[in-house]
Amino acid sequence: MKTTRTGWIAFGAALVLLPLLLQYMGNFWVRIADVALLYVLLALGLNIVVGFAGLLDLGFVAFFAIGAYMYGLMASPHLSETFAWFARLFPTGLHTSIWLVVPLGAFIAGVLGILLGAPTLKLRGDYLAIVTLGFGEIIRVFLNNLDHPVNITNGPKGLNQIDSIRILGLNLGRPLEIGDYTLSAVTLYYYFFLILVVLSVVICHRLELSRIGRAWMAIREDEIAAKAMGINTRNMKLMAFGMGATFGGVSGAMFAAFQGFVSPESFSLMESVMIVAMVVLGGIGHLPGVILGAVLLSAMPEVLRWVSGVFDLQRLTDGRLDASILRQLLIALAMIIVMLLRPRGLWPTPEHGKSLPTPAGK
């Protein structure tokens, strides 16, 4: 027990010191850590739907987009620049407090998650994946085209000049000087995202151990048996969709504040596939595995980009291999190897798949 506690303390200290060490190598590396934490938030949300309840959701990025655009519209001058009547009320734009806009974005994303889940309750597996995939694409197309005849989302040009996060007078978008030492903006965001991730892990862990979490896992293992035991599968599924979407909405708001710019390109089908891949790669339903998968798949592309730039692979291969091709090639190769060697993920939960038949000879 003492060894475990010491290990957790050392792990926590390493997480706190990580950005301070990365700062010496450049803010680029701290930014990678920030993005990895954002994807951990997203993966934890999707894990509620896919990992706990066993509902294959390929449109999860839609809730990410809803949270991002909600924050972008309520914390930027876009509405004032577009509508004259709005500019008379708010001449410099609508700069809503984070304490209002983030809960609102999470609430709207959660409600839309329930609305998406309602007509898909009878669907399973591939059919559910196709429907949710369509929902994600519909949201992206709406964002891309809601600039005419009334300009709400600014279409493909996206929203810019989005406010950074301000908490208790501290602007995370500006460096903080403590004596002779300066903490960069990306380092401040790292600590903020780290707190959100820790809170999310605690919430997900408590959900996993609760009656609701056990009901989700019963549905995941065998829905018919769960229904026979008296579990209200309809309400439990809707709750899973709503809870997962709430995490997506919060992540989207954080993404918009961190980037200062959002556009429909950031919420493509490829993003949805990557988030699902994070959950599957790490280990469906297992929180440490999901975090591991999210960190690997979000940080690895950027590390490979740096590697290809250092060795100038494009010049060495006469232009046949550049950074983007290398990243796609190596990620696909890594996924295939993992699927062959560890089909339940890198760090699977021991309970998942107990109801599956045992292969002959074992």
Solvent accessible surface area in square Angstrom, and as a share of the most:
residue,aa,sasa,rsa
1,M,180,0.80
2,K,167,0.71
3,T,114,0.66
4,T,78,0.46
5,R,156,0.57
6,T,81,0.47
7,G,40,0.39
8,W,167,0.59
9,I,116,0.59
10,A,61,0.47
11,F,113,0.47
12,G,30,0.29
13,A,46,0.36
14,A,58,0.45
15,L,49,0.25
16,V,75,0.43
17,L,93,0.46
18,L,68,0.34
19,P,0,0.00
20,L,43,0.21
21,L,115,0.57
22,L,27,0.13
23,Q,35,0.16
24,Y,171,0.65
25,M,125,0.56
26,G,27,0.26
27,N,76,0.39
28,F,84,0.35
29,W,39,0.14
30,V,0,0.00
31,R,93,0.34
32,I,15,0.08
33,A,13,0.10
34,D,0,0.00
35,V,43,0.25
36,A,7,0.06
37,L,19,0.09
38,L,6,0.03
39,Y,39,0.15
40,V,1,0.01
41,L,5,0.02
42,L,1,0.01
43,A,0,0.00
44,L,0,0.00
45,G,0,0.00
46,L,0,0.00
47,N,0,0.00
48,I,0,0.00
49,V,1,0.01
50,V,10,0.06
51,G,0,0.00
52,F,0,0.00
53,A,2,0.01
54,G,38,0.37
55,L,12,0.06
56,L,57,0.28
57,D,1,0.00
58,L,36,0.18
59,G,0,0.00
60,F,1,0.00
61,V,3,0.02
62,A,1,0.01
63,F,2,0.01
64,F,8,0.03
65,A,1,0.00
66,I,21,0.10
67,G,0,0.00
68,A,0,0.00
69,Y,8,0.03
70,M,36,0.16
71,Y,6,0.02
72,G,0,0.00
73,L,31,0.15
74,M,33,0.15
75,A,1,0.00
76,S,0,0.00
77,P,20,0.13
78,H,15,0.07
79,L,28,0.14
80,S,11,0.07
81,E,123,0.55
82,T,46,0.27
83,F,43,0.18
84,A,71,0.55
85,W,139,0.49
86,F,23,0.10
87,A,30,0.23
88,R,178,0.65
89,L,118,0.59
90,F,83,0.35
91,P,107,0.67
92,T,104,0.60
93,G,6,0.06
94,L,37,0.18
95,H,90,0.40
96,T,26,0.15
97,S,60,0.39
98,I,17,0.09
99,W,166,0.58
100,L,101,0.50
101,V,1,0.01
102,V,21,0.12
103,P,74,0.47
104,L,61,0.30
105,G,1,0.01
106,A,10,0.08
107,F,137,0.57
108,I,50,0.26
109,A,0,0.00
110,G,8,0.07
111,V,58,0.33
112,L,49,0.24
113,G,0,0.00
114,I,74,0.38
115,L,108,0.54
116,L,11,0.06
117,G,0,0.00
118,A,50,0.39
119,P,102,0.64
120,T,4,0.02
121,L,30,0.15
122,K,187,0.79
123,L,53,0.26
124,R,138,0.50
125,G,40,0.38
126,D,106,0.55
127,Y,158,0.60
128,L,1,0.01
129,A,7,0.05
130,I,116,0.59
131,V,60,0.34
132,T,0,0.00
133,L,54,0.27
134,G,27,0.25
135,F,37,0.15
136,G,5,0.05
137,E,45,0.20
138,I,95,0.48
139,I,27,0.14
140,R,59,0.22
141,V,74,0.42
142,F,114,0.48
143,L,16,0.08
144,N,46,0.24
145,N,89,0.46
146,L,61,0.31
147,D,50,0.26
148,H,146,0.65
149,P,122,0.77
150,V,78,0.45
151,N,40,0.20
152,I,66,0.33
153,T,4,0.02
154,N,31,0.16
155,G,0,0.00
156,P,86,0.54
157,K,144,0.61
158,G,1,0.01
159,L,1,0.01
160,N,82,0.42
161,Q,114,0.51
162,I,14,0.07
163,D,24,0.13
164,S,25,0.16
165,I,1,0.00
166,R,126,0.46
167,I,31,0.16
168,L,169,0.84
169,G,82,0.79
170,L,65,0.32
171,N,23,0.12
172,L,8,0.04
173,G,33,0.32
174,R,160,0.58
175,P,87,0.55
176,L,57,0.28
177,E,131,0.59
178,I,101,0.51
179,G,73,0.71
180,D,158,0.82
181,Y,85,0.32
182,T,63,0.37
183,L,21,0.10
184,S,16,0.10
185,A,24,0.18
186,V,20,0.11
187,T,0,0.00
188,L,13,0.06
189,Y,7,0.03
190,Y,3,0.01
191,Y,50,0.19
192,F,32,0.13
193,F,0,0.00
194,L,19,0.09
195,I,104,0.53
196,L,33,0.17
197,V,11,0.07
198,V,80,0.46
199,L,98,0.49
200,S,10,0.06
201,V,42,0.24
202,V,78,0.45
203,I,83,0.42
204,C,0,0.00
205,H,83,0.37
206,R,153,0.56
207,L,24,0.12
208,E,30,0.13
209,L,87,0.43
210,S,38,0.25
211,R,214,0.78
212,I,55,0.28
213,G,0,0.00
214,R,129,0.47
215,A,12,0.09
216,W,0,0.00
217,M,21,0.09
218,A,23,0.18
219,I,9,0.04
220,R,37,0.13
221,E,49,0.22
222,D,67,0.35
223,E,29,0.13
224,I,122,0.62
225,A,45,0.35
226,A,0,0.00
227,K,117,0.50
228,A,88,0.69
229,M,136,0.61
230,G,65,0.63
231,I,37,0.19
232,N,72,0.37
233,T,12,0.07
234,R,136,0.49
235,N,61,0.31
236,M,30,0.13
237,K,5,0.02
238,L,35,0.17
239,M,71,0.32
240,A,0,0.00
241,F,3,0.01
242,G,8,0.07
243,M,57,0.25
244,G,0,0.00
245,A,0,0.00
246,T,46,0.26
247,F,21,0.09
248,G,0,0.00
249,G,0,0.00
250,V,33,0.19
251,S,1,0.01
252,G,0,0.00
253,A,1,0.01
254,M,3,0.01
255,F,31,0.13
256,A,0,0.00
257,A,3,0.02
258,F,19,0.08
259,Q,76,0.34
260,G,19,0.18
261,F,89,0.37
262,V,0,0.00
263,S,10,0.06
264,P,4,0.02
265,E,151,0.68
266,S,36,0.23
267,F,3,0.01
268,S,35,0.23
269,L,68,0.34
270,M,119,0.53
271,E,40,0.18
272,S,2,0.01
273,V,64,0.37
274,M,32,0.14
275,I,0,0.00
276,V,15,0.09
277,A,14,0.11
278,M,1,0.00
279,V,0,0.00
280,V,55,0.32
281,L,11,0.05
282,G,0,0.00
283,G,0,0.00
284,I,40,0.20
285,G,2,0.02
286,H,34,0.15
287,L,10,0.05
288,P,52,0.33
289,G,0,0.00
290,V,0,0.00
291,I,47,0.24
292,L,62,0.31
293,G,0,0.00
294,A,0,0.00
295,V,59,0.34
296,L,67,0.34
297,L,3,0.01
298,S,10,0.07
299,A,20,0.16
300,M,53,0.24
301,P,16,0.10
302,E,41,0.18
303,V,54,0.31
304,L,23,0.11
305,R,102,0.37
306,W,122,0.43
307,V,44,0.25
308,S,6,0.04
309,G,54,0.52
310,V,85,0.49
311,F,122,0.51
312,D,58,0.30
313,L,34,0.17
314,Q,99,0.44
315,R,164,0.60
316,L,109,0.54
317,T,37,0.21
318,D,111,0.58
319,G,44,0.42
320,R,176,0.64
321,L,41,0.20
322,D,40,0.21
323,A,28,0.22
324,S,44,0.29
325,I,85,0.43
326,L,18,0.09
327,R,46,0.17
328,Q,126,0.56
329,L,102,0.51
330,L,61,0.30
331,I,24,0.12
332,A,50,0.39
333,L,94,0.47
334,A,35,0.27
335,M,39,0.17
336,I,87,0.44
337,I,80,0.41
338,V,24,0.14
339,M,114,0.51
340,L,136,0.68
341,L,136,0.68
342,R,114,0.42
343,P,104,0.65
344,R,121,0.44
345,G,3,0.03
346,L,50,0.25
347,W,126,0.44
348,P,33,0.21
349,T,7,0.04
350,P,101,0.63
351,E,79,0.36
352,H,46,0.20
353,G,19,0.18
354,K,150,0.64
355,S,66,0.43
356,L,123,0.61
357,P,120,0.75
358,T,101,0.59
359,P,83,0.52
360,A,108,0.84
361,G,89,0.86
362,K,191,0.81
